[in-house]
Every structure is written in structure tokens, then in C-alpha cells.
């Protein structure tokens, strides 16, 4: 098997509740070096934040997985679909047929009023960018991170792309991740909402339910300043 890209030591292995700007002492397992992190620019290059200025935002961050959370994509020309797109990948042309999860546009419109929106996908960038450009015409989603930003680990001989929220650049008391894959969220379970995988069913109402919950979470966050506490209150 090909070695996975970006073999970094996740900060969360060393300290799970890493806060932006907080002083932490640790040994860099790659270099053996003793490190102290006091500010984003002193973080070792293999641990740098994806968005070093994000902690200055006044809003909490809502990180959304894409495949099976917001959309259901099939390879080939499959009907019915909301989006059909053909992408050239090397010598190959690949056709994608995409069904959007019901209530997706309303969900994004509503959430953008409260949260900074980000896609955190383990898919490749070419496909992800092409798809986000098509379903987010209102450009509510301001940030995107892809497979190369995930932390690759091996579980039971299978590669798993974990989404390490401590790499993003926002404090963990201000980040929520929504994902259908329990293995992707394993580093920061307290920050995460596991959503039922979207199979393309037009009667699916998970995003409607999620919108109601995330509105309550936001109201509680405004009072207590901590999304982890707010998520515990509104299960
Ligand atoms: Mg997914």
C-alpha cells in the first residue's frame, strides 16, 4: 500500500484540549525536541494551524463533513440527481451524480447567521471544490479543508482519515464538527455530532432536526462561551 500523505503527529495525541494561544509543553515525537507552544507562530511546522487567524473571529466554527453528511454522490450517470459533473483526473474523466440532502440550502442559510461555516472533508480537493462551488452558490462556506488536512492513521489494517480539530486554529471550546463517520471524529468526541449517513432518501429530515439543535446550542454558547458544554446540554 502507498504510504499515506501528511504523516503528522496530531496535537490531540499529546493534549486533547489544546487551546489557541495557550502555553503547552510537549515533546515533538517526530524530532524528539522539547517544545513549548505559546502562540500560533511558534508551533512546529508539522502542527501549524490551517487558519492561524481564525481564533479572532467573533463566531464559533461549524465544521461540516461533506459526503454522506450533506450529499450522496455516485460515480457515473445516475438519475435522479441534483448535480451532474464531470471532472478530469489525470487521464481519466469521471462522471459524478450528486443528490443533495433535503433542507441543505435552508440549513446553510440559517447556520451562516450564527456560525463560521467550514467544510472538513476527507475527499480530494478537486472533487470537493467542484462540488462545493455548485451547491453553495450563496458562498456561506468560507473555509475548506480536504483529505490532505486529515490525520491518516491505520485501524484494523484499514486507513482512516481522522479530523483533528486542534489543527484548525480556533479554540476547541468554539468548534463543532458534524460527520457521519464515527472514526473521523474520534479525537474530539465532545466537539462532535455524529449524524446518520445520508443514503439519498428524499424523505430524510436529519438537517432539519440538526438545525433546531444547533440553534439551541448557539443560544447556550452565547451564555456560557463553550460549545462543548452547550452540546452536552442539547443532546
Ligand atoms: Mg462522510
Boltz pocket constraint, residues with backbone or C-beta under 6 A from the ligand:
constraints:
  - pocket:
      binder: B
      contacts: [[A, 65], [A, 66], [A, 67], [A, 68], [A, 69], [A, 179], [A, 180], [A, 181]]
      max_distance: 6.0
